Amino acid sequence: MTFMRPVSFVLASALWLPLAAQAQQQLVPAQSEIGFVSRQMGVPVEGKFKTFSAQVAFDPAKPAASNIAFTVDTGSATLGVRETDVELPKAIWFNVAQFPKATFQSSSVKRVDASKFEVAGKLTIKGVSSDVVVPVTLAQSGTTTTATGSFPIKRLTFRIGEKEWSDTSMVADEVQVKFKIALTGVGKL
């Protein structure tokens, strides 16, 4: 019986240590933003999401072991114009009543060079999931690591802008998602 205690402790430690090594980083909301650029009749229109959260466990030395997840409140979308912002939560656009959150969950993280990574995963908006690959550039300053990048999505894939708004001559199908995410607790690059 005395032999079982050390064995149990060793097994418990062996299971716990990898989890402890992959500690969660903390989002710095005041220094972070998620935005988007669409084109309306050829003119770029910029918007952003005011409310989002991140659950990040990232080790630059072992990117393949990383886990990155984002949750965005679709009701926090704004184009900065009150009349337009009233329309965004409606069923035809983000359908916030039925789909209040958009999510991203990583499936793999690969190092490209010293400060660049590719994060592959599933993006889910309005109940529709699609695989995306997100290029990410990291920069460190003191205890803060900032991840920046952008990637295209097709809004019609996610049923954003239905019915008369599915006409791509009015609002282009491609939307650029842009982000700047500040984190604390990331190891040295």
C-alpha positions in Angstrom: 0.0 0.0 0.0 2.9 2.4 0.8 4.3 1.7 -2.7 1.0 2.9 -4.3 1.2 6.4 -2.9 4.5 7.3 -4.6 3.3 5.7 -7.8 0.0 7.7 -7.6 1.9 10.9 -6.9 4.3 10.3 -9.9 1.4 9.6 -12.2 -0.6 12.7 -11.0 2.5 14.9 -11.4 3.2 13.5 -14.9 -0.3 14.4 -16.0 -0.3 17.8 -14.3 3.1 19.1 -15.4 2.3 19.4 -19.2 -0.9 21.4 -18.2 1.1 23.7 -15.9 3.8 24.2 -18.6 1.0 25.4 -21.0 -0.3 28.1 -18.7 -3.0 30.4 -20.0 -2.0 33.9 -21.1 -4.1 36.8 -20.1 -5.8 39.1 -22.6 -5.1 42.9 -22.2 -8.5 44.2 -23.4 -7.4 47.9 -23.5 -4.6 47.1 -26.0 -6.6 44.6 -28.1 -9.1 44.9 -30.9 -10.9 42.8 -33.5 -12.1 44.7 -36.6 -13.3 44.1 -40.1 -13.2 45.8 -43.4 -16.0 45.3 -46.0 -16.6 47.1 -49.3 -19.9 48.7 -49.9 -20.3 49.8 -53.6 -16.5 49.5 -53.9 -15.8 51.8 -50.9 -14.0 50.3 -47.8 -16.1 50.4 -44.7 -14.4 49.7 -41.4 -16.0 48.2 -38.3 -15.1 46.5 -35.1 -16.4 44.3 -32.3 -16.3 46.0 -28.9 -16.6 42.9 -26.8 -14.6 39.7 -27.1 -12.6 37.3 -25.0 -9.7 34.9 -25.6 -8.5 31.7 -24.0 -4.9 31.3 -25.0 -2.4 28.7 -24.0 0.6 29.3 -26.2 4.2 28.3 -25.8 6.5 29.8 -28.5 9.0 26.9 -28.0 6.2 24.3 -28.7 3.6 26.0 -30.9 2.1 22.6 -31.9 0.9 22.1 -28.3 -0.9 25.5 -28.2 -4.6 26.0 -27.9 -6.2 29.3 -28.9 -9.9 30.2 -28.7 -11.8 33.4 -29.2 -15.4 34.3 -28.5 -16.9 37.5 -30.0 -20.2 39.1 -29.0 -21.8 39.7 -32.3 -24.1 42.2 -30.8 -21.1 44.4 -30.1 -20.4 45.0 -33.9 -20.2 48.6 -34.8 -19.5 50.6 -38.0 -19.5 53.8 -36.0 -22.8 55.1 -37.4 -25.9 54.7 -35.2 -28.3 54.0 -38.1 -26.2 51.2 -39.4 -25.3 49.8 -36.0 -29.1 49.3 -35.3 -29.2 47.1 -38.4 -26.3 44.8 -37.6 -27.9 42.7 -34.8 -31.0 41.9 -37.0 -31.5 38.4 -38.5 -30.4 39.5 -41.9 -26.9 40.4 -40.7 -25.6 38.8 -37.4 -28.9 37.5 -36.0 -27.8 38.3 -32.5 -31.0 36.9 -31.0 -30.3 33.4 -32.3 -26.5 33.6 -32.5 -25.1 36.0 -29.9 -21.5 34.7 -30.2 -19.0 34.0 -33.0 -16.2 31.7 -32.1 -12.8 30.6 -33.3 -11.1 27.4 -32.0 -7.6 26.5 -33.2 -6.7 23.0 -34.5 -3.0 23.6 -35.1 -0.3 26.3 -34.7 2.8 26.3 -36.8 5.9 28.5 -36.7 6.8 30.2 -40.0 9.8 32.1 -38.8 11.1 33.8 -35.7 8.0 36.0 -35.2 5.4 34.6 -37.6 3.0 31.7 -37.1 0.0 30.2 -38.9 -3.0 29.3 -36.8 -5.5 26.9 -38.4 -8.9 26.4 -36.9 -12.7 26.6 -37.2 -14.5 29.9 -37.4 -18.2 29.8 -36.5 -20.6 32.6 -37.2 -24.4 32.4 -37.3 -24.1 28.6 -36.7 -22.0 28.0 -39.8 -18.4 26.7 -39.3 -15.6 27.1 -41.8 -11.9 26.2 -41.7 -9.6 29.2 -41.8 -5.8 29.7 -41.6 -4.8 32.9 -39.8 -1.3 34.4 -40.3 -0.1 35.9 -37.0 2.9 38.1 -36.3 4.1 38.4 -32.7 6.0 41.3 -31.2 7.2 41.5 -27.6 7.6 44.6 -25.4 8.3 44.0 -21.8 5.8 41.6 -20.4 3.3 42.1 -23.2 3.2 40.1 -26.5 1.1 41.5 -29.3 -0.3 39.3 -32.0 -1.4 41.1 -35.2 -2.8 39.9 -38.5 -5.6 39.7 -40.9 -7.4 37.1 -43.0 -10.3 37.1 -45.5 -13.6 35.5 -45.1 -16.6 35.2 -47.4 -19.6 36.8 -45.6 -22.1 34.8 -47.6 -20.6 31.6 -46.4 -21.7 32.7 -42.9 -25.1 34.1 -44.1 -24.0 37.6 -43.2 -26.2 40.0 -45.3 -29.0 37.8 -46.5 -31.9 38.5 -48.9 -31.4 41.7 -50.8 -28.0 42.2 -49.1 -26.6 39.0 -50.7 -26.1 41.1 -53.9 -22.3 41.4 -54.0 -22.4 44.5 -56.2 -23.8 46.4 -53.2 -21.7 44.7 -50.4 -18.7 42.7 -51.5 -18.6 39.0 -50.4 -15.0 39.2 -49.1 -14.4 40.8 -45.7 -11.0 41.2 -44.1 -10.9 40.4 -40.5 -8.1 42.3 -38.7 -6.9 41.9 -35.2 -4.4 43.2 -32.6 -4.4 41.0 -29.5 -2.2 41.9 -26.5 -1.4 39.1 -24.0 0.7 38.8 -20.9 2.4 35.6 -19.8 3.8 34.5 -23.2 7.3 33.0 -23.1 10.2 34.6 -24.9 10.0 34.2 -28.7 
